[in-house]
Amino acid sequence: MIGMILKNMRLTAGLSQKELGKRLNLADTTISSYERENSQPDFDIILKISKICGYEILFKDKENNLISTDELSKEKDY
């Protein structure tokens, strides 16, 4: 499922696998492998892909408040 999401983000941003790979300093075959779910990117790569493609990842805390990854990165004691 994550592969399909990553592919949709990339396509919506108008990027080829080669272009996205270049921005991430990864081979286009690595991007392809993520999208086909033959390998899994670590969370840092997922965050970078979302940022490059113009998306923001949101989380819900235990009170169901939405928290963005930008807000999480500002907190030092997590």
Secondary structure, 3 states (H helix, E strand, C coil): CHHHHHHHHHHHCCCCHHHHHHHHCCCHHHHHHHHCCCCCCCHHHHHHHHHHCCCCCEEECCCCCEEEHHHHHHCCCC
